[in-house]
Amino acid sequence: MSTQHDSRPRLPRASNAPHRGFVRRRVPAHLSVARLGDTAAVLFLALLGVAVVAPGVLAPGSPYEVSGVGVLQSPSSTAWFGTDYLGRDLLSRVVFGSQQTLFGASVAVLVGLSIGSTLGLLAAYFGGILDSVISRIVDVLLSIPGLLLAMVVIVALGFGTLNAAVAVGIASVATFARLMRSEVLRVRNLPFVEAARHLGVRPGRLLVRHILPSSYGPVLSMTALQFGAAILWITALSFLGFGAPPPQPEWGLLVSEGREYLASSWWMTVLPGVVIVVTVLAISRIAVIFSAQRKAVQ
């Protein structure tokens, strides 16, 4: 009796095959790095919030206390950021300086958002001559570099943190106005807006209750990005001498004071500059997260 063998090739049996019903999911490396960056950004901004609300919790001492013993002391366990040319603790000055810098950035964003959004909303909804006039003003503002325009405004207003914040806010009006105008032009002819208009809804109520809620999403995303830009502009103005006067511990002023000792005491310039850069990067990261979540909801 002959036996017929199966000539088909047999696949080798995997020795380490997963159990039935068990699926192993691997997170891609780039997603793990992105999540780690998101967590780091949130934690840093939370720490920065503590520095703004209660700086005494993080600062080891007073930002104005002068000591002749530890002048230009390098970073160590006793002074993490070192000391400046008067012996003042640099970490304390950075922590207390976050109040002035972030307050100025908040004022700048508030000024630019309120004025720019109002102009863009009115120009897009009413159109005609009003739209032409506002659009020409926005074009002129956009043709001038923002920092240069802020310097011109602050020269007219006077030096100081608040005036620098208002100047930066005025320089950012055109950005908000252009974005709001484009969003309102997209929304104003949608069916629900046309239906409300035919039902006799007044223009003011139509703008506030129907058009504005459907247009402010991208503007809010721009607000977070503009907040980081406002920090850079305000610190740049303080670095150039247009912002807070000494001995206030404003971030840009700290970098300006340290540039004269850059060769021998690098920490006076580098460490406040690193704090500025990390703050702007963290805010930009949170803005990206917010924008992605908003698109996912839509």
C-alpha positions in Angstrom: 0.0 0.0 0.0 1.6 3.3 -1.1 1.4 6.5 0.9 1.0 9.8 -0.9 3.0 12.7 0.7 1.8 16.3 0.5 4.2 18.1 -1.8 3.1 21.6 -0.6 5.7 23.5 1.4 4.9 23.9 5.1 5.5 27.2 6.8 7.6 27.0 10.0 5.6 27.4 13.2 6.5 30.5 15.2 7.8 29.6 18.6 7.1 32.9 20.1 3.7 33.6 18.6 1.3 35.7 20.8 -1.5 34.0 22.6 -4.9 34.0 21.0 -6.9 37.2 21.8 -3.7 39.1 22.8 -2.7 41.9 20.5 0.5 43.8 21.1 0.4 47.5 20.2 3.5 49.5 19.8 3.5 53.2 19.9 5.7 54.7 17.2 8.8 56.4 18.4 7.9 59.8 17.0 4.6 59.7 18.9 6.3 58.9 22.1 8.7 61.8 21.7 5.8 64.1 20.8 3.9 63.1 24.0 7.0 63.6 26.1 7.4 67.1 24.6 3.8 67.9 25.3 4.1 66.8 28.9 7.3 68.8 29.4 5.7 71.9 27.9 2.7 71.6 30.2 4.9 71.0 33.3 7.1 74.0 32.4 4.2 76.3 31.9 2.7 75.1 35.2 6.0 75.9 36.9 6.0 79.3 35.2 2.5 79.9 36.5 3.7 79.3 40.0 6.5 81.8 39.4 4.0 84.4 38.3 1.4 83.9 41.1 3.8 83.1 44.0 7.4 83.9 43.0 8.6 83.5 46.6 7.9 79.8 46.4 10.5 79.3 43.7 12.9 82.2 44.3 15.6 81.6 46.9 15.8 85.2 47.9 15.0 88.8 47.0 15.8 89.9 43.4 17.1 93.3 44.7 19.3 92.1 47.6 22.8 93.2 46.9 25.8 91.2 48.3 29.4 92.1 48.0 30.6 88.7 48.9 29.3 86.6 46.0 29.8 89.0 43.1 29.8 87.2 39.7 29.6 83.8 41.3 29.2 81.0 38.8 26.2 78.6 39.0 26.5 76.2 42.0 24.4 74.4 44.5 24.0 77.6 46.6 23.1 79.8 43.5 21.7 77.7 40.7 21.8 80.5 38.1 24.8 82.2 39.7 25.0 85.9 40.7 25.3 89.1 38.8 27.8 92.0 39.0 26.2 93.2 42.2 26.0 89.8 43.9 22.2 89.5 43.3 20.9 86.0 42.9 20.1 85.5 39.2 17.5 82.8 39.7 15.5 85.1 42.0 15.7 87.8 39.4 14.5 85.5 36.6 11.6 84.2 38.7 10.4 87.6 39.7 11.0 88.9 36.2 8.5 86.4 34.8 5.7 88.6 36.3 6.6 91.7 34.3 7.4 89.9 31.1 4.3 87.7 31.0 2.1 90.6 32.2 3.4 92.7 29.3 2.8 89.9 26.9 -0.7 89.4 28.2 -1.5 93.1 27.8 0.0 93.1 24.3 -2.1 90.1 23.2 -5.2 91.6 24.7 -4.7 94.9 22.9 -4.0 93.3 19.6 -6.8 90.7 19.9 -9.5 93.2 20.9 -8.7 95.9 18.4 -7.7 93.6 15.5 -10.7 91.3 15.9 -13.2 94.2 16.0 -11.7 95.8 12.9 -11.7 92.5 11.0 -15.2 91.7 12.1 -16.7 95.0 11.0 -14.7 95.2 7.7 -15.8 91.7 6.6 -19.5 92.0 7.6 -20.3 95.5 6.4 -17.9 95.6 3.5 -18.0 98.6 1.1 -16.0 101.7 2.0 -15.5 100.6 5.6 -13.8 97.4 4.4 -11.6 99.3 1.9 -10.5 101.8 4.6 -9.7 99.1 7.2 -8.0 96.9 4.6 -5.7 99.7 3.5 -4.8 100.5 7.2 -4.0 96.8 7.7 -1.9 96.7 4.6 0.1 99.6 5.8 0.7 98.0 9.2 1.7 94.7 7.6 4.2 96.5 5.4 6.1 97.7 8.5 8.2 95.2 10.5 6.4 94.6 13.8 9.4 95.3 16.1 10.1 98.6 14.2 6.5 99.6 14.5 6.5 98.9 18.2 9.7 101.0 18.6 8.0 103.9 16.9 4.9 103.6 19.1 6.9 103.3 22.3 8.9 106.4 21.4 5.6 108.3 21.1 4.1 106.8 24.3 7.2 106.8 26.5 9.4 104.1 28.0 8.2 101.4 30.4 6.8 97.9 30.6 3.2 98.9 30.1 3.9 101.3 27.2 6.1 98.6 25.6 3.2 96.1 25.9 0.7 98.6 24.3 3.2 99.2 21.5 3.6 95.5 20.8 -0.2 95.1 20.9 -0.7 97.8 18.3 2.0 96.2 16.1 0.0 92.9 16.2 -3.4 94.5 15.4 -3.0 93.8 11.6 -2.4 90.1 12.1 -5.6 89.6 14.1 -7.6 91.9 11.8 -6.5 90.0 8.7 -7.3 86.6 10.2 -10.7 87.6 11.6 -11.7 89.2 8.3 -11.0 86.1 6.4 -13.0 83.9 8.8 -16.0 86.3 8.8 -16.0 86.3 5.0 -16.2 82.5 5.1 -19.0 82.4 7.7 -21.3 85.4 6.8 -22.8 83.6 3.7 -23.5 80.3 5.4 -27.1 79.1 5.4 -27.7 79.6 9.1 -26.5 83.2 8.9 -28.7 83.9 5.9 -31.7 82.3 7.7 -31.1 84.5 10.8 -30.8 87.6 8.5 -34.1 86.8 6.7 -35.8 86.3 10.1 -35.0 89.9 10.9 -32.2 89.4 13.4 -30.5 92.7 14.1 -26.9 93.1 12.8 -25.4 93.5 16.2 -27.1 90.4 17.6 -26.2 88.5 14.3 -22.6 89.4 14.7 -22.3 88.4 18.4 -24.6 85.4 18.5 -24.0 83.8 15.1 -21.0 85.0 13.2 -18.5 85.6 16.0 -18.9 82.1 17.7 -18.2 80.5 14.3 -15.1 82.6 13.5 -13.1 82.9 16.7 -11.5 79.4 16.7 -8.6 80.1 14.4 -8.2 83.5 16.0 -7.8 81.8 19.4 -5.1 79.5 18.0 -3.3 82.6 16.6 -3.6 84.2 20.1 -1.4 81.5 21.7 1.2 81.8 18.9 1.1 85.6 19.2 1.7 85.4 22.9 5.0 83.8 22.3 5.9 86.4 19.7 4.9 89.1 22.2 7.3 87.7 24.8 10.1 88.0 22.2 9.2 91.5 21.2 8.9 92.8 24.8 12.2 91.2 25.8 13.8 92.7 22.6 12.5 96.2 23.5 13.8 95.8 27.1 17.1 94.6 25.7 17.3 97.8 23.6 16.5 100.0 26.5 12.8 100.8 25.6 11.2 98.7 28.3 11.5 98.3 32.1 14.3 100.5 33.6 16.9 99.1 36.0 16.9 97.6 38.6 13.7 95.8 37.7 14.3 92.1 36.8 12.7 92.0 33.4 14.0 89.2 31.2 15.2 91.3 28.3 16.9 93.7 30.7 18.7 90.8 32.4 20.1 89.7 29.1 21.1 93.2 28.3 22.9 93.6 31.7 24.8 90.3 31.1 26.2 91.1 27.7 28.9 93.3 29.1 30.2 90.3 31.1 29.7 87.6 28.4 33.3 86.7 28.2 33.9 86.1 31.9 30.3 85.4 33.3 28.4 83.7 30.5 25.5 82.6 32.8 24.2 86.2 33.1 23.2 86.2 29.5 22.8 82.5 28.5 20.6 81.3 31.4 17.9 84.1 31.1 18.1 83.6 27.3 17.4 79.9 27.7 14.4 80.6 29.9 13.0 82.9 27.2 13.5 80.4 24.4 12.0 77.5 26.4 9.0 79.6 27.4 8.3 80.5 23.8 8.7 76.9 22.6 6.4 75.6 25.3 3.7 78.2 24.5 4.0 77.3 20.8 3.7 73.6 21.6 0.5 74.2 23.6 -0.8 76.3 20.7 -0.3 73.4 18.3 -2.0 71.0 20.7 -5.0 73.3 21.0 -5.2 73.8 17.2 -5.1 70.0 16.7 -7.8 69.4 19.3 -10.0 72.1 17.7 -9.7 70.5 14.3 -10.5 67.0 15.7 -13.7 68.3 17.3 -14.8 69.9 14.1 
